[in-house]
Amino acid sequence: MSDMKKKSAMAQALILALVFFSAGQTRKRDVALSQQSRANIRQAVAAVGLILVRGMDDSSPRPRGSGVIVKSDGVVVTNHHVIADGKPDRLFKEIFFALSEDGMAATSEAKRYRLRPVLINREHDLALLRIINDGGESIVFPAIEIGDSQAIKLLDDLTIIGFPEKGGTTVTISRGEVQGKDILGNWIKTDARMIHGNSGGAAVSNSGKLIGIPTKVIADSQPIDKNGDGFPDDYKVYGAVGFLRPAHLVAAMLAQIDRGAPVSTTAQSPPRMMPSVETVTVQGTVKASVGARPVAGALVGLLPMGAEAVTANNLLAWGNTDPDGRFTLNKQIPPGKYTLRVKALGYKVYSRDVEIDQKSPQVVIELSPPDKK
């Protein structure tokens, strides 16, 4: 192999390694966990297990990622990419779930179960699976309680629980906090350490409730050319951000299987696929409450439900009114509840909670004149 090809291969290998780089070093916490919080998190650990898979060329199951029991009758959530065998539409031949026997190691054959995919959401990289009870006896599994992922705030504490590849077959946890939320993209951002194998595990609050599913890491890395030949000899990583799928997406999937027909426990039944969520274009008209004349140049912003002020972090979509008072927001949004905020020169600031879906009519906004001093 030529020197150029060797260096190119080295660069590719380094880039691949960075995909699974830690999502930031967990810094020392200013406030120690209370004894109750520690107990809550330990209880949540019992519901997190190791996902193992066997493909066509595998002689025995191999570790692939993490999973979380979300119903005591044996429903497990993980990432879709954890159980996909190379292609999105092809799953591994066999999928297994191993619980830790002592709260640490997931190596006991007695606590290893076969899994059958039940419902897959490719858009959000999530999958629900059901434990196949070969023994026939009813088993009550330790399940985690799903928390309110839409109510979390910046700087809230999080603990990541899973079985990262570099941690072997023993459970590994790391602490961090909420760094941000991407509501339209359905992401929670965290500085808690996440590495390859954490995918499909649990991000829990101090109360031990499921807040999110660790899904991906984006590293901030820069190539370094030490000898000046134009090819990177190394990469320096300045930090990374971990991305979680919020738990309310898991709750929606559970609601869907609860509404459907009883789920078969046979290994041959194919999983159902969740349809993609259609987005909505928000349009409307702004006019004066007195005289009903159109208001041109008004700024219209869409915010998370209950937001009291507009910031760079919470402005989901925005638009300006034309001379006829009409506007179209710059981004399509998923159906849901939001706060609409409008500002125009010579009028009171307008704020209103709205529910947007595919059947919503155009929004009509009436601005009031300012209060007299």
Secondary structure, DSSP 4 states (H G I P E B T S, - for coil): --HHHHHHHHHHHHHHHHHT--SS--PPPSSPPPHHHHHHHHHHHTTEEEEEEE-TT-SS-EEEEEEEEEETTTEEEEEHHHHB-SSTT-B-SEEEEEE-SSSSB---GGGEEEEEEEEEETTTTEEEEEEE-TT-S------PPB--TTS--TT-EEEEEE--GGGTTB-EEEEEEEEEEETTTTEEEE-S---TT-TT-EEE-TT--EEEEEEEEEEEEEEE-SSSSSS-SEEEEEEEEEEEEEHHHHHHHHHHHHHSSPPP--TTSPPEEPPPPPPB--EEEEEETTT--B-TT-EEEEEETT--S--TTT--EEEE--TTSEEE-SS-B-SEEEEEEEE-TTS--EEEEEEE-TTPPPEEEEEPPPPP-
